[in-house]
Each structure stands twice: as C-alpha cells, then as structure tokens.
C-alpha cells in the first residue's frame, strides 16, 4: 500500500471524543485540556521482546499496547483521554494483521473513552510500537511515588501473578489454561480505581508492570520508607495454584515478581475506608525497601539490561 496508503487505512476507523478538537490528518492534533494540566506517558513495544506474533493475535497486541499506557495514566489518578501511535514495521506485514492491531487499539480506547489522535509510520526490520497516552486529572492532584508515610496501609486493586503464569505456560509450549494465557495476552487494568483512589486520598500509587515487589520498591525508594507486605493477605486463586503445581512453581513467585497484569497498588491513610475492589496487603513503616513477612524477597521483577 505504501506509506500514505497505510496511513489512510489505519486512520479510517478513528473516532474522536469530546476532548479531541482536531484529530488525524494535519501536522499535529489539538486536544482540549479543561484541567489546564496534561498527564503524559509513553511506552515502546518491540516485537519478540514485548510481544510475539505466534503467541498473541494482532488484536491482543493492540489491546495490550494501549492498556499498559492507560494503566500509567490511571496510576496518577487521572482519566485517559488520547493516544498517539508510532508504528514501525517491515514492508511485508499483512494488512489483515495491521487491521487487527488497530482494532485492538481502538477497542481499548473505547474502554476508557479515549481517542487515537495521530502518530507516525515508518519502515523497520521488526515491528515496533511507540505509544503515547494523555490523561486528564479533572481537578485532582496527581498521585505520585513520593507520598507514602509510615502508618499508611498498602492496598491492591486488580490481579497480580496471572500474566506471569500465562507467560510461563506459553514458554513451555502450551496454550492453556485459557485464563492465565489470556491474562498475558490481554491485560485488564482496573482503570476506574486510579481516579477513585485519588478521591479517597491515596498518598502514593503505581501500576504493577514489572512486579509487585519491584514496583512497590519504587514507592519505598521515592518516599523514603519501608513497605511491609503480608503473604497471607494475598489470596492465591485456585487456578494459579493448579498451574503452579503443574509447572513446579510456587505461585507466590508470580504474585510478587510477575508483571504485565497492570494492577494498581497504592498507599492510603490508615483510617481510610476502602471500597470493594481494593484489598489491604501490607503497611508502610519507617526504614527502606520492601519486606515480605519480614524478609527480603529474592530479586525479581523485570528490569531491562539487568
């Protein structure tokens, strides 16, 4: 199709939202910012490092590419409003695959009421996606990594360990159980819980992209505190236990070190009444680092170049 034919094809199904004042087709988009501030985040996804086409459909990859960015927006206590896509690809990629990718991106945008407002395409040796998401704080203060204080409780919204279990299953050459494989292919972040946590007075928050212990470690470092987790407060679903037994893996390893579920974890003042969907899993104390049942958890979580 060529570059401009491809651009015309992928932008044909874009649907604007109220905040999109000028969408694709010009040199840049124009987005309304009622709050006066924009929350912005960006991610790179490289084929065979962040996704595999033999493991996931193009639609799955589109969903996941948007979800991991929208989870970052939610973790700031904001609402996603817009998404920009940089798409690098070999010239022989099938158009049906591109259509599936764009459908997945549009569908995930529909989950949060955001719109794809533009981007760029270029030739490359492997498929690479550069995704930028924008968000609206709606008058709230952003929830950062730096606000956790001794005495706060630590609570979790969403699933952890499922995507890591799915990755382990796929890595062994299997395609089931479908629940864990689907969790790896297409995460379901609890988007609405980010703004809700901000309204409840969360003192810090992050999404679990690299592992629960690793990501809470960022809060502990930034806030200058210790975070104490209790394993007994984390319910291990029967399906994770079954998969763990089949693969001879303690499912707690997936729960504490597995990423890609994009759950939200936050600290709250101790007396906060948490709504359904949030589970207390620990507390903030004086000190440094993260402890599980009083002990350092073995190094884990994902970190590039390590």
N, C-alpha and C positions, 0 to 999 in steps of 0.2 A: 504493500500500500504506500510505502514511502512515509517520511516523517509527518508531512502535513495531512496526508490521508489518515494516518494513525491518530493524530491529534483530533481530527474531526470525528473519527469513530468513537474514541474514548470519552469525548465531551458531549456526545449526542444525548446521553441519558441523564445529564446533570440536572438536579432540581435545586432551586435556590430556597433559602429560608429568609425570614424577615430581616435578619442581620446582614444578608448579602445585598449590598447596594449595587454592585457591579461584579458580575461573575466572569467566567472564562471568555476569552476572545479578544481582550485588549492586552496592553503591555503588563498590566497588573490588575488585581482585583481591588475592590473597595468594600470594606466591612464596617458596619456601624458599631460603635463602642459606647453604649449608653452609660456604662460604669465609669468611663474615662481611663480605664486600665485594660490591658490585654494580657492574658496568661498565654504563654507560648512554649511549645516543646517540640523537639524533633528527634527522629529515630532513623537509623539506617538498617535495612534488612538485606542481607546478601545471600544469594542462593547457595545452598549446601553448607551454610554456616548458621543462618537463622531459619531456613525452611528448605524442604526437599520436595521436589515435584512428584517424586514417586511415593511420598508419604502423605501429602496433602493435595487437595484439589486447588485449582486457581481461586475458586470462591472462598475456600477456607483461608488461603493466604491473604486475600483481600480483607476478610473479616479481622484476622489477627493483626495485620499491619495497622489498621485503624484502631483496634481495641487497645493495643499497647500504648498508643499515644493518648487516646481518650482517658485511659486509666491514670496517666500522669496529670492530666488536667483535673480529673476528679480528686486526685490526691492533694491538690492545692485548695480544695474546697470550691472549685469552680465548675461551671457547666460548659461542655464543649459546644462551639459554635461553627467552626470551619476547619477544613482540612485542605492542605496543598500536597501534591504528589509529584516527586521526581521519579521518573521511570526510565531506567537504563536497561536495554535488552539486546540480545543477539537478533539479527535481522530475520532469522528463520523460525522464530517463535510463532506458533499457530495463532491465528486471530481468535479462534474459539477460546484459547487459553486467556488471551488478553480480555476478552469479553467477560469471562468468568471472574477474573481478578477485579475488574471494575464493578461488576455486580456485587461482589462481596464488600468492597469499599463503600458503595452506595447503601447497601443494606445495613451495615454497621453505623453509618452516618444517620440513617433513619431511626436507629435505636435511641439516639441521643438528641435528635432534632438538629443535627449539624448539616452542613453542605460542603461538597467539594467545590472549591472556588478557583482552582487553577493548578499550574505546575509546569513541568517540562518533560520532554522525552529526548533520549539520545541513544546512540548505538553503544554496545558494550559486549564484552566476552561472556559475562554471566549476568543473569537478571539481578538487578539491584533496585531497591525501592528506598527513596528518601522521603519520608512522610513528616510533615509539619502540621501540628494541630494548634488551634487557637481556642481560647475559652474566655468566659465572662464570669467575674466574681459576683456580679449582681449586688454590689454594695457591701459585701462581706470582706473582712481582712483575709489575705492568703494564709493558709496553714502551712508552715514551713517545718524543716527538720530541727529547728533550734529551740523549740519552746517547751520540751518535756522537762518536768520538775519533779524532784523527789516527793513521793506521796501520790503521784498520779497513778491511775490504773492504765494498763495496756490492753486494748481490745482489738478484735479482728472481725472484719466483715468479708464474706466470700470464702471460697475454697482454697486450700493450700495442699500441695502434695499430689494432686490429681494429674497435672500436666507432666510432672516429673515421672510419675508412674507410667503415663502414656508413652513418654519418650523411651523409657526402659523397655516397654513391651515392643514398640516399633523397632528398637535397636536389636532385639532378639529375633526379629523377622516375623513377628506375629501381628495380627490386625484386630485382635480382640483381647479383653473385653471392650466393647464399644464405648462404655462410659469414660474410661481413662484415655483411650486413644482419641476420642472426640475432644476431651479436655486439652490435650496437647495441640490438636489441630485448630481448634476454635475456642479460645477462652471466653468466659462470660464475666467480665469485671462488674462489680456492684456499683455502677456509676452513680446512682442516686445517693448512695451512702456518703460520698465525699462532701457534697453541699450540706447534707444532713448533719454530718459530724461537725462541720464548721458552725452550724447553727446551735449545736449542743455545747459548743465551747471547747472543741478539741484543741489541745495545746501543741501537738505535732502530728504529722501524718505522712505516710508514704505508701506507694503501691508495692506489692511483693512481686518484683520482676526477676530478681537474682537469687532469692531465697529468703525465708523469714528471718533467720538469724543474721544473715548478711545485711539485709535492708534495715532491720532494727539497729544493727551496728552503726549505720549511718546516722540514725537519730541519736544514739548514745554518744557518738563522737561529736556531733554538731551541738548537742545540748549540754555536753559535759556531765553526763550521768551514767549510771549503770541501769540496765534493764534486766530484770529477773523474770524468766518465764517458768511456768509450771507445766510439765508434760501432761499431768492428769487433767488439766483444764482444756486440753485439746482432744476432742473426740475423734478417734480414728475410725472412719466408716468401714463397714464390713467389706466392701469391695476392695478398698486399699489393703486390708489385711489379707484378703484372698490372693490378690496379685502379689503382695509381698511374700506370702508363703510359697507361691508357685515359682517365684524368681529368687527365693532365698535372700530377700532383702527386708530389713527392718523398716516398716512403713514410716516410722518416725524420721528416718533419714530423708525421705521425700518431703515430709511435712516441714522439717526445719531447714532443709537446704535446697529444696526444689523451687525453681522459679517458673515463670510463664503462666501462672494462674491469674496474676494481676488482681489479687485480693487487695483490700485496703487494711492497713494496720495503723492505729492511732493511739495517742495518749490523751487521757481525759482527767480533769479534776476528780478526786476520789468519790465525791458525793454525787456525781453525775448519774442520772437515771438513764441508762442506755436502752434504746428501743430494740424490738425484735430485729434480728439480723446482725447484731453486734454481740460478740462473746468475749468476756474478760479472760485473758490468757496469761496475765502477769502484772507486774508493777514496776514503777520507776523508783530507784533508790540512789543514794549517794555512791559515787565510785566511777567506774569506767567499764565499757564493754558490755557484752551480753552473756548472761548465765542461764543455763537450763537446769533446773533443780539444784542450783547452787554450784554447778560445774561449767567450765568452758566447754562448749560444743566443738567437736573436731572441725577443723577448717572445712568449709564447704561453700556452696553458693557459686554463682557464675561470676567470673571476672576475666575480661579479655586480657591477653598477653601473659596471664599467670601460668 
